């Protein structure tokens, strides 16, 4: 039970723990970004908060508008943590690819 054809059981456990740890750190990072953008600390992000932070980071109006359209899934004019978490990673990846 401790050995497989590809690796030992401990190697499999170590890899799983490393992946779980990395995911937890990344989620914590995204939460910190959300909280930094949420200037009024109401737990949701308004377009003005997104615009202010993203402009400081050098994003264009078009990039900000695109992020907003994709992220505001329920179209209520604000982003919940879930909406932000779901789309911010994709936004970062696509921004990096277009740079």
Steps between C-alpha positions, in 0.01 A plus 500: 500500500792739544638471146343561161650458157569873476596595856473421867192567705690769690588674172133503405406641842774763480388611154138523617597704806712736290212556257255561786742744665554687172127528440442629854773763458357610166147529643640705787677727249177553302312576824764759591463661157121509544530659844750757371264602218198511736581848629170549687525148653141403419593156365412577139682684224348788308620602156659814646716290735605269215576795269707681760719202584533363146594843359774529763625161380513628141197330348311676222135602508429223248667235718314621808165502316567153363580367846185657640273358229631149551510521879164656586324172426166589661519855360418667830760774457741357756737208540467252781806316626387195302469699176840659557670170590349329196624755249804681637736208439389473138539876462857487632589212270354663191670831589836326531451321168415826323804684641 
